[in-house]
Amino acid sequence: MKRALTIAGSDSGGGAGIQADLKTFQELDVFGMSALTAVTAQNTLGVHGVYPMTAEAVINQIQAIGEDIGADAVKTGMLFNAEIIEAVAEQIKIYNWENVVVDPVMIAKGGASLLQKEAISALKKYLLPLSKVITPNIPEAEVLTGMSIQTDQEKRDAAKKLYDLGVSNIIIKGGHDEDPSESTDVLFDGQHFYKFTSKRMKTKNTHGTGCTFSASLTAELAKGASIQEAVETAKQFIQAAIEDQIQIGNGHGPTNHWAYQKRNAVKEYAPR
């Protein structure tokens, strides 16, 4: 049984954060564990409150996992402040965790800030160099690099800048691309670029897409997949979750975490 740990915030609406991560881990057949960094009062209409944990509380949760169960892969999501970021980075070093996926969560779908501005430098200094892969969307990559990203070449330039910060693999997600028909993610491994393109869906139900994508990636790395294999599965997982919509709430609804496995089951049992 492979094990995956998510270090992130709780989404009371169940579409993003810890809840999305654990659902994704379960669907991809890994044992999910969590360390909460913050509790949010949140639904499809937006974030109504953010209540961060103390750094001590985060450390104790991680140590409870590290000293007993262990982890084959770890992902970080909403970390909120510099103190928590430094604490998480230190624990990752103590347990020598290598399959570390950093999703640099900064802003919620409704525009609420999920990372304090002064924490960005801590993220770059302490956590990014420990990661095996980071998964920023275009706005997050712009904040981390200080550059505007509008073209494919600018994605590549941004990826190179992030690589220079000590990151082994960078995936710049294309959900914010201007192309109305396609979304293209770019992976850079320090030597080569790889493109992963999917059909763009016209839907407002995209709450938690970033969390779900990075959780899929984490689960696959826990099972021993290569970076490219993990990205390919994560793309398929999130594409299915967006395409096979569920209608919950009155705002930006969540994605369908069942969709990927249901599609696979249909393929497996379809008449030949």
C-alpha positions as CSV (number, residue, x, y, z in Angstrom):
1,M,0.0,0.0,0.0
2,K,1.5,3.3,-1.1
3,R,1.0,6.3,1.1
4,A,0.5,10.0,0.2
5,L,0.5,12.9,2.6
6,T,-1.1,16.3,1.9
7,I,-0.1,19.4,3.8
8,A,-2.8,21.9,3.0
9,G,-5.9,23.8,4.1
10,S,-9.4,22.5,4.8
11,D,-12.2,23.5,2.4
12,S,-15.5,23.1,4.2
13,G,-17.2,23.0,0.8
14,G,-15.3,19.8,-0.1
15,G,-14.2,20.9,-3.5
16,A,-10.6,21.9,-2.9
17,G,-7.8,21.6,-0.3
18,I,-7.5,18.6,2.0
19,Q,-10.8,17.2,1.0
20,A,-10.1,17.2,-2.8
21,D,-6.6,15.7,-2.1
22,L,-7.9,12.8,0.0
23,K,-10.7,12.1,-2.5
24,T,-8.1,12.0,-5.3
25,F,-5.7,9.8,-3.4
26,Q,-8.5,7.3,-2.7
27,E,-9.6,7.2,-6.3
28,L,-6.0,6.5,-7.4
29,D,-5.5,3.7,-4.9
30,V,-3.1,5.3,-2.5
31,F,-3.6,5.7,1.3
32,G,-4.1,9.4,2.0
33,M,-3.1,11.3,5.1
34,S,-3.3,14.9,6.0
35,A,-1.7,17.7,8.0
36,L,-4.0,20.8,8.2
37,T,-2.4,24.2,7.8
38,A,-5.6,26.2,8.0
39,V,-9.4,25.8,8.3
40,T,-11.4,27.8,5.8
41,A,-15.1,28.6,5.9
42,Q,-15.8,28.1,2.2
43,N,-18.4,27.1,-0.4
44,T,-18.9,27.4,-4.1
45,L,-19.6,31.2,-3.7
46,G,-16.2,32.0,-2.1
47,V,-14.1,32.0,1.0
48,H,-15.8,33.5,4.0
49,G,-13.1,33.0,6.6
50,V,-9.5,31.7,7.0
51,Y,-8.3,30.4,10.3
52,P,-4.6,29.3,10.2
53,M,-3.1,26.7,12.4
54,T,-0.1,27.4,14.5
55,A,3.3,26.2,13.2
56,E,3.5,23.9,16.2
57,A,0.2,22.3,15.3
58,V,1.4,21.7,11.7
59,I,4.7,20.3,12.9
60,N,3.0,17.9,15.3
61,Q,0.7,16.6,12.6
62,I,3.6,15.9,10.2
63,Q,5.6,14.3,13.0
64,A,2.7,12.0,13.9
65,I,2.8,10.7,10.3
66,G,6.6,10.7,9.8
67,E,7.3,8.7,13.1
68,D,4.7,6.0,12.4
69,I,3.2,5.6,9.0
70,G,5.6,7.4,6.7
71,A,5.0,8.7,3.2
72,D,5.9,7.7,-0.3
73,A,5.0,11.1,-1.6
74,V,4.0,14.5,-0.1
75,K,2.2,17.4,-1.6
76,T,1.8,20.9,-0.2
77,G,-1.1,23.2,-1.0
78,M,-2.3,26.2,1.0
79,L,0.4,27.1,3.5
80,F,-0.8,30.6,4.3
81,N,2.3,32.2,6.0
82,A,6.0,32.2,6.2
83,E,6.2,30.5,9.6
84,I,4.2,27.5,8.4
85,I,6.3,27.3,5.2
86,E,9.6,27.2,7.1
87,A,8.2,24.6,9.5
88,V,7.0,22.4,6.7
89,A,10.3,22.6,4.9
90,E,12.2,21.6,8.0
91,Q,10.0,18.6,8.5
92,I,10.5,17.5,4.9
93,K,14.2,17.6,5.4
94,I,14.0,15.7,8.7
95,Y,12.1,12.8,7.2
96,N,14.1,13.0,3.9
97,W,11.0,13.0,1.8
98,E,12.0,13.2,-1.9
99,N,8.7,12.9,-3.8
100,V,7.5,16.4,-2.9
101,V,4.9,18.1,-5.0
102,V,4.5,21.9,-4.3
103,D,1.2,23.4,-5.5
104,P,1.9,27.1,-4.7
105,V,-1.7,28.0,-3.8
106,M,-2.1,31.8,-3.6
107,I,-5.6,32.9,-4.5
108,A,-9.0,31.1,-4.3
109,K,-11.4,31.0,-7.3
110,G,-13.4,33.9,-5.9
111,G,-10.3,36.0,-5.4
112,A,-9.6,35.5,-1.7
113,S,-5.9,35.5,-0.8
114,L,-4.7,32.2,0.6
115,L,-1.0,33.1,0.9
116,Q,0.3,36.2,2.7
117,K,2.5,38.3,0.4
118,E,5.5,38.2,2.8
119,A,5.3,34.4,2.6
120,I,6.2,34.3,-1.1
121,S,9.9,34.8,-0.4
122,A,9.9,32.0,2.2
123,L,8.2,29.7,-0.3
124,K,11.0,30.4,-2.8
125,K,13.8,30.2,-0.3
126,Y,12.8,27.2,1.9
127,L,10.3,25.0,0.1
128,L,10.9,25.2,-3.7
129,P,14.4,23.8,-3.5
130,L,13.1,20.7,-1.7
131,S,10.4,19.9,-4.3
132,K,10.6,17.3,-7.0
133,V,8.0,19.2,-9.0
134,I,6.0,22.4,-8.6
135,T,2.6,23.0,-10.3
136,P,1.9,26.8,-10.6
137,N,-0.8,28.1,-12.8
138,I,0.0,31.1,-14.9
139,P,-0.8,33.8,-12.3
140,E,1.1,31.9,-9.7
141,A,4.1,31.5,-12.0
142,E,4.0,35.2,-12.7
143,V,4.2,36.0,-9.0
144,L,7.1,33.6,-8.4
145,T,9.1,34.8,-11.4
146,G,8.1,38.5,-11.5
147,M,7.4,38.3,-15.2
148,S,4.3,38.4,-17.5
149,I,3.4,35.1,-19.1
150,Q,1.2,35.2,-22.2
151,T,2.9,33.1,-24.8
152,D,4.4,29.6,-25.0
153,Q,7.9,31.0,-25.1
154,E,7.2,33.0,-21.9
155,K,6.0,29.8,-20.2
156,R,9.3,28.3,-21.1
157,D,11.3,31.3,-19.9
158,A,9.4,31.2,-16.6
159,A,10.0,27.5,-16.2
160,K,13.7,28.1,-16.6
161,K,13.6,30.9,-13.9
162,L,11.9,28.5,-11.5
163,Y,14.4,25.8,-12.3
164,D,17.2,28.2,-11.3
165,L,15.6,28.4,-7.9
166,G,16.5,24.7,-7.4
167,V,13.3,23.0,-8.6
168,S,13.9,19.7,-10.4
169,N,10.7,19.8,-12.5
170,I,8.3,22.6,-13.3
171,I,4.8,22.3,-14.7
172,I,3.2,25.5,-15.7
173,K,-0.5,24.8,-16.1
174,G,-2.4,26.3,-19.0
175,G,-5.9,26.8,-17.5
176,H,-5.4,30.6,-17.8
177,D,-4.3,30.4,-21.4
178,E,-6.2,32.7,-23.8
179,D,-6.7,29.9,-26.3
180,P,-10.5,29.3,-26.3
181,S,-10.3,25.7,-27.5
182,E,-7.3,24.1,-25.8
183,S,-5.4,24.2,-22.5
184,T,-1.7,23.4,-22.6
185,D,0.5,22.5,-19.7
186,V,4.3,22.8,-20.1
187,L,6.7,20.5,-18.2
188,F,10.4,21.4,-17.9
189,D,12.8,18.9,-16.4
190,G,15.9,21.1,-16.6
191,Q,16.8,19.8,-20.1
192,H,13.7,19.2,-22.1
193,F,10.2,20.7,-22.5
194,Y,7.1,18.5,-22.8
195,K,3.6,19.7,-23.7
196,F,0.3,18.2,-22.4
197,T,-2.7,19.6,-24.3
198,S,-6.4,19.0,-23.5
199,K,-9.7,20.3,-24.8
200,R,-10.9,23.4,-23.0
201,M,-14.4,23.0,-21.4
202,K,-16.8,25.9,-21.1
203,T,-17.9,25.5,-17.5
204,K,-17.9,27.4,-14.2
205,N,-17.5,24.1,-12.2
206,T,-13.7,24.2,-11.8
207,H,-13.3,24.7,-8.1
208,G,-10.4,22.7,-6.8
209,T,-8.8,21.8,-10.2
210,G,-5.3,22.8,-9.1
211,C,-5.5,20.8,-5.9
212,T,-6.9,17.8,-7.7
213,F,-4.3,17.9,-10.5
214,S,-1.4,18.1,-8.0
215,A,-2.9,15.4,-5.8
216,S,-3.2,13.1,-8.8
217,L,0.4,13.8,-9.6
218,T,1.4,13.0,-6.0
219,A,-0.5,9.7,-6.0
220,E,1.2,8.6,-9.2
221,L,4.7,9.5,-7.9
222,A,3.9,7.6,-4.7
223,K,3.2,4.5,-6.8
224,G,6.6,4.9,-8.6
225,A,5.6,6.6,-11.8
226,S,8.0,8.8,-13.7
227,I,7.3,12.6,-13.8
228,Q,6.0,12.3,-17.4
229,E,3.8,9.3,-16.6
230,A,2.5,11.1,-13.5
231,V,1.6,14.2,-15.5
232,E,-0.1,12.2,-18.2
233,T,-2.4,10.5,-15.6
234,A,-3.0,13.7,-13.7
235,K,-4.1,15.4,-17.0
236,Q,-6.5,12.5,-17.7
237,F,-7.8,12.6,-14.2
238,I,-8.6,16.3,-14.1
239,Q,-9.9,16.3,-17.6
240,A,-12.4,13.6,-16.8
241,A,-13.3,15.5,-13.5
242,I,-14.1,18.7,-15.5
243,E,-15.9,17.1,-18.4
244,D,-18.2,14.8,-16.4
245,Q,-19.7,17.6,-14.5
246,I,-21.6,17.5,-11.3
247,Q,-23.9,20.4,-10.2
248,I,-23.4,21.4,-6.6
249,G,-23.9,24.9,-5.2
250,N,-24.7,28.2,-6.8
251,G,-21.2,29.4,-7.7
252,H,-18.0,27.8,-8.9
253,G,-18.9,24.1,-8.3
254,P,-16.4,21.3,-7.7
255,T,-15.0,18.9,-10.1
256,N,-16.1,15.2,-10.3
257,H,-13.5,13.1,-8.5
258,W,-15.3,9.9,-9.4
259,A,-15.1,10.5,-13.2
260,Y,-11.7,9.0,-14.0
261,Q,-12.3,5.7,-12.3
262,K,-15.8,5.4,-13.7
263,R,-14.5,5.9,-17.2
264,N,-11.9,3.3,-16.7
265,A,-14.5,0.9,-15.3
266,V,-16.6,1.4,-18.4
267,K,-13.6,0.7,-20.6
268,E,-12.7,-2.4,-18.6
269,Y,-16.1,-4.0,-18.7
270,A,-17.2,-2.9,-22.2
271,P,-18.0,-5.8,-24.6
272,R,-15.2,-6.7,-26.9
